[in-house]
Amino acid sequence: MKALVIGGNGFIGTALVDQLIGRGIKVRVFDRYPSRYKEPVDGVEYMIGDFANQGEVHQAVAGTNWVFHLAYTTLPETSNVDPVYDVRSNVIDTIQLLQECVENGVDKFVFVSSGGTVYGVPQSVPIKEDHPNDPICSYGITKLTIEKYLALFHHTKKLEYSVARIANPYGERQNPDAKQGAIGVFLGCIARRQPITIYGDGEVVRDFIYIYDSADALIACADYVAGPNAPRVFNVGSGQGYSLNQIVETIRKVVDVEVKVNHIPARNVDVKSNVLDIELARQLLKWEPKVDLETGVKKSWEWIKSLSLV
């Protein structure tokens, strides 16, 4: 058994590689850059390449059984700035990847979608997988488009797949300087003795899931054997909602330095509440999250401190 992790040097990817190795699965990583926060792992095959280069992707897919697609070039906040680039670099290149998977006889394709943006403004919370899809950003539209192409390739080419609509992952190796990932960004600010910046009143509610719980869910997606009409799209989250103010209070319990908060005007791209219903994943994938928020924040803070920012 050999797994290809596209984007395997990133935040989710490095955790997934760890869990795959723990399962005794051989791993090949394909990414544009080496990992910023993790040394290469013995026994893992690393390929540095461009996802847009079909020849390099062909080499990466060859001889693999599972393909995990984690790479993405855009963010929800910025994707509307250049939707043409979003489509070209994500949708078109992913379709080429799917063709390579079909030609190479890949057993299972697992796509990391978005547990927030594909739904748009929720009509009900917690959000089930059959909730209407009305994205309000290009990022969500392209994620949903790829989901639809996966269904097409399954129908026409018999490519087996699962989609993981992941909530807001956090944990070790989450870039504290990034533009998204509230918990990691908050902890980075605290470590540098800078105030946390929160848009609006802090009552926006989100579903946060610990990174290794996310990785375990992706492997469960790969393991899952779906019947002819069985679901193939799964929400992956904690199943609980926390406001940003509650996140700050949890952080205050964990860290040993002062926490300051600045509030700035709210953004029109932020929906009020997004919490995922994960019952389908519990039932069919036999998966559920194990790490509670406070424990996960403690693990994240210990890692942040290891960067010598504190």
VMD Tcl script that draws the C-alpha trace (Angstrom):
set ca {
  {0.00 0.00 0.00}
  {1.36 3.39 -1.00}
  {-0.26 6.78 -0.48}
  {0.44 10.01 -2.34}
  {-0.13 13.18 -0.31}
  {-0.34 16.22 -2.56}
  {0.45 19.15 -0.33}
  {2.09 16.79 2.14}
  {4.53 19.40 3.46}
  {1.78 21.71 4.65}
  {-0.09 21.97 7.94}
  {-2.64 19.22 7.35}
  {-0.27 17.25 5.14}
  {2.50 16.73 7.70}
  {-0.01 15.46 10.27}
  {-1.53 13.12 7.68}
  {1.93 11.78 6.79}
  {2.58 11.07 10.48}
  {-0.67 9.11 10.80}
  {-0.16 7.18 7.56}
  {3.31 6.11 8.69}
  {1.79 5.05 12.00}
  {-0.50 2.76 10.02}
  {2.47 1.18 8.25}
  {1.56 2.75 4.91}
  {4.31 3.84 2.50}
  {4.10 7.53 1.70}
  {5.09 9.77 -1.20}
  {4.81 13.53 -0.69}
  {4.37 15.92 -3.62}
  {4.63 19.60 -2.81}
  {5.96 22.83 -4.22}
  {8.17 23.54 -1.20}
  {9.79 21.62 1.65}
  {8.04 21.75 5.00}
  {8.66 24.94 6.93}
  {8.26 23.33 10.32}
  {9.06 19.63 9.98}
  {12.24 17.80 9.00}
  {11.94 15.10 6.31}
  {10.78 11.77 7.72}
  {12.90 8.68 7.13}
  {11.25 6.31 4.68}
  {9.04 8.98 3.09}
  {9.60 9.74 -0.60}
  {9.61 13.49 -1.21}
  {9.01 15.05 -4.62}
  {9.28 18.81 -5.01}
  {7.29 19.91 -8.04}
  {4.59 22.10 -9.51}
  {0.99 20.90 -9.34}
  {0.40 22.63 -12.70}
  {3.10 20.51 -14.36}
  {1.26 17.49 -15.74}
  {4.47 15.53 -16.31}
  {5.52 15.94 -12.67}
  {2.04 15.04 -11.46}
  {2.11 11.93 -13.67}
  {5.35 10.82 -11.99}
  {3.90 11.54 -8.54}
  {0.74 9.47 -9.09}
  {2.48 6.46 -10.67}
  {2.47 3.39 -8.47}
  {0.23 4.74 -5.71}
  {-2.97 3.26 -4.29}
  {-4.40 6.22 -2.39}
  {-4.18 9.87 -3.46}
  {-4.90 12.63 -0.94}
  {-5.39 16.06 -2.52}
  {-4.64 18.80 0.01}
  {-2.95 21.45 -2.14}
  {-4.76 24.72 -2.90}
  {-3.51 28.04 -4.23}
  {-6.12 30.40 -2.78}
  {-7.75 31.39 0.51}
  {-11.41 32.21 1.18}
  {-10.57 35.81 2.08}
  {-8.63 36.57 -1.10}
  {-10.12 34.22 -3.72}
  {-12.61 36.79 -5.02}
  {-9.76 39.12 -5.97}
  {-8.79 36.90 -8.93}
  {-11.40 34.19 -9.54}
  {-9.85 33.34 -12.93}
  {-6.62 32.36 -11.19}
  {-8.64 30.39 -8.62}
  {-10.30 28.34 -11.37}
  {-7.17 27.86 -13.49}
  {-4.85 26.85 -10.68}
  {-7.28 24.69 -8.73}
  {-10.14 23.34 -10.83}
  {-8.30 22.75 -14.12}
  {-5.18 21.32 -12.49}
  {-7.29 19.03 -10.32}
  {-9.15 17.69 -13.35}
  {-5.77 16.82 -14.87}
  {-4.90 15.06 -11.62}
  {-8.12 13.04 -11.77}
  {-7.28 11.93 -15.29}
  {-3.87 10.74 -14.08}
  {-5.51 8.83 -11.24}
  {-7.84 7.05 -13.65}
  {-5.01 6.16 -16.03}
  {-2.89 4.82 -13.17}
  {-5.69 2.78 -11.60}
  {-5.68 4.58 -8.24}
  {-7.87 2.77 -5.71}
  {-9.10 5.80 -3.77}
  {-9.00 9.57 -4.14}
  {-9.58 11.73 -1.05}
  {-10.23 15.44 -1.52}
  {-10.01 18.03 1.24}
  {-12.91 20.38 0.67}
  {-14.22 23.18 2.88}
  {-16.65 22.65 5.73}
  {-17.45 26.34 5.79}
  {-17.33 28.00 2.41}
  {-19.21 25.41 0.31}
  {-22.37 26.01 2.37}
  {-22.35 29.81 2.34}
  {-24.67 31.43 4.88}
  {-26.17 28.55 6.91}
  {-29.93 28.16 6.93}
  {-29.67 25.85 9.95}
  {-26.97 24.88 12.43}
  {-25.42 22.36 12.88}
  {-24.97 21.95 9.13}
  {-25.63 18.58 7.56}
  {-24.03 17.41 4.31}
  {-27.32 17.85 2.43}
  {-27.58 21.53 3.41}
  {-27.93 23.79 0.33}
  {-24.63 24.85 -1.24}
  {-24.53 28.61 -1.82}
  {-20.89 29.74 -1.56}
  {-20.24 33.45 -1.21}
  {-16.59 33.31 -2.27}
  {-14.71 31.88 -5.24}
  {-12.80 29.52 -2.96}
  {-16.03 27.79 -1.93}
  {-17.27 27.68 -5.53}
  {-14.10 25.98 -6.79}
  {-14.08 23.50 -3.91}
  {-17.68 22.59 -4.71}
  {-16.87 22.39 -8.42}
  {-14.12 19.85 -7.74}
  {-16.57 17.82 -5.64}
  {-18.90 17.72 -8.66}
  {-16.10 16.64 -10.99}
  {-15.25 13.84 -8.58}
  {-18.84 12.63 -8.81}
  {-18.57 12.84 -12.60}
  {-15.33 10.85 -12.70}
  {-16.88 8.24 -10.43}
  {-19.90 7.98 -12.72}
  {-17.98 7.88 -16.01}
  {-14.58 6.43 -15.05}
  {-15.37 4.46 -11.86}
  {-12.89 6.47 -9.81}
  {-13.58 5.80 -6.15}
  {-13.43 8.88 -3.96}
  {-14.33 10.50 -0.67}
  {-14.66 14.19 0.15}
  {-13.79 15.59 3.58}
  {-15.41 18.95 4.24}
  {-13.10 19.98 7.05}
  {-14.02 22.70 9.55}
  {-11.24 24.86 11.06}
  {-8.21 22.70 11.86}
  {-5.68 23.86 14.44}
  {-2.68 22.38 16.20}
  {1.04 21.87 15.89}
  {2.74 23.31 12.79}
  {-0.07 25.74 12.01}
  {1.69 28.82 10.66}
  {1.38 31.59 13.30}
  {2.04 34.20 10.59}
  {-0.70 33.03 8.22}
  {-3.78 34.99 7.14}
  {-6.20 32.30 8.32}
  {-6.39 29.81 11.16}
  {-7.64 31.79 14.16}
  {-6.12 29.70 16.95}
  {-2.66 29.50 15.39}
  {-2.66 33.20 14.50}
  {-3.90 34.18 17.98}
  {-1.19 32.12 19.68}
  {1.47 33.59 17.41}
  {0.40 37.11 18.35}
  {0.48 36.24 22.04}
  {3.93 34.69 21.75}
  {5.23 37.92 20.16}
  {3.53 39.99 22.88}
  {1.17 41.49 20.30}
  {-2.58 41.98 20.72}
  {-5.03 39.62 19.06}
  {-7.11 41.25 16.33}
  {-10.77 40.20 16.11}
  {-13.20 41.34 13.44}
  {-16.48 42.52 14.94}
  {-17.67 41.74 18.46}
  {-16.09 38.28 18.68}
  {-19.41 36.47 18.72}
  {-18.83 34.78 15.34}
  {-19.10 31.02 16.00}
  {-16.93 28.40 14.32}
  {-16.20 24.68 14.54}
  {-12.55 23.99 15.45}
  {-10.97 20.55 15.08}
  {-7.57 19.35 16.27}
  {-5.18 18.61 13.41}
  {-4.51 14.94 14.17}
  {-8.24 14.27 14.49}
  {-8.53 15.75 10.97}
  {-5.75 13.50 9.71}
  {-7.41 10.42 11.17}
  {-10.64 11.40 9.43}
  {-8.85 11.56 6.06}
  {-7.49 8.06 6.53}
  {-10.97 6.88 7.51}
  {-12.21 8.41 4.24}
  {-9.61 6.38 2.34}
  {-10.51 3.19 4.19}
  {-14.23 3.68 3.61}
  {-15.83 1.29 1.12}
  {-18.92 2.96 -0.32}
  {-21.81 1.08 -1.87}
  {-23.30 2.11 -5.25}
  {-25.51 4.86 -3.84}
  {-23.77 5.47 -0.52}
  {-22.67 8.96 0.61}
  {-19.16 9.99 -0.35}
  {-19.10 13.50 1.12}
  {-18.47 13.92 4.86}
  {-18.32 16.80 7.29}
  {-15.19 16.66 9.45}
  {-15.30 18.84 12.54}
  {-15.68 18.76 16.28}
  {-19.45 19.03 16.06}
  {-19.30 21.92 18.55}
  {-19.33 25.66 18.04}
  {-17.14 28.20 19.83}
  {-17.24 31.95 19.49}
  {-13.95 33.77 19.03}
  {-14.47 35.23 22.51}
  {-14.70 31.69 23.91}
  {-11.51 30.77 22.03}
  {-9.74 33.71 23.66}
  {-10.95 32.65 27.10}
  {-9.73 29.09 26.48}
  {-6.35 30.47 25.40}
  {-6.17 32.57 28.60}
  {-6.53 29.37 30.63}
  {-3.59 27.80 28.83}
  {-0.94 30.44 28.21}
  {1.27 32.00 30.86}
  {1.44 35.50 29.38}
  {-0.97 38.42 29.12}
  {-3.58 38.26 26.36}
  {-4.71 41.55 24.81}
  {-7.49 41.87 22.23}
  {-8.24 44.57 19.67}
  {-11.62 44.66 17.93}
  {-11.92 46.09 14.42}
  {-14.98 46.39 12.09}
  {-16.59 43.12 11.01}
  {-16.12 41.72 7.49}
  {-18.99 40.98 5.10}
  {-17.48 37.57 4.23}
  {-17.90 36.22 7.76}
  {-21.11 34.30 8.40}
  {-22.43 34.47 11.97}
  {-22.25 30.77 12.76}
  {-20.82 27.67 11.12}
  {-20.89 24.38 13.01}
  {-20.81 21.02 11.24}
  {-23.03 18.03 11.91}
  {-20.58 15.07 11.96}
  {-23.05 12.25 12.59}
  {-22.61 10.81 9.09}
  {-18.85 10.46 9.61}
  {-19.48 8.82 12.98}
  {-21.85 6.30 11.44}
  {-20.15 5.44 8.15}
  {-16.48 6.24 8.70}
  {-16.49 4.98 12.30}
  {-14.59 8.16 13.16}
  {-15.05 10.87 15.73}
  {-12.78 13.55 17.22}
  {-10.81 12.61 20.34}
  {-9.06 15.80 21.43}
  {-11.06 18.51 23.24}
  {-10.45 22.20 22.63}
  {-8.46 23.01 25.76}
  {-6.16 20.01 25.30}
  {-5.62 20.89 21.66}
  {-4.84 24.53 22.49}
  {-2.30 23.36 25.10}
  {-0.57 21.20 22.48}
  {-0.60 24.13 20.05}
  {0.87 26.51 22.63}
  {3.66 24.09 23.55}
  {4.60 23.88 19.88}
  {4.48 27.66 19.46}
  {6.83 28.00 22.42}
  {9.24 25.56 20.77}
  {9.69 28.13 17.98}
  {11.33 30.47 20.52}
  {8.80 33.19 19.82}
  {7.85 33.47 23.50}
}
mol new
graphics top color blue
foreach p $ca { graphics top sphere $p radius 0.5 }
foreach p [lrange $ca 0 end-1] q [lrange $ca 1 end] { graphics top cylinder $p $q radius 0.2 }
display resetview
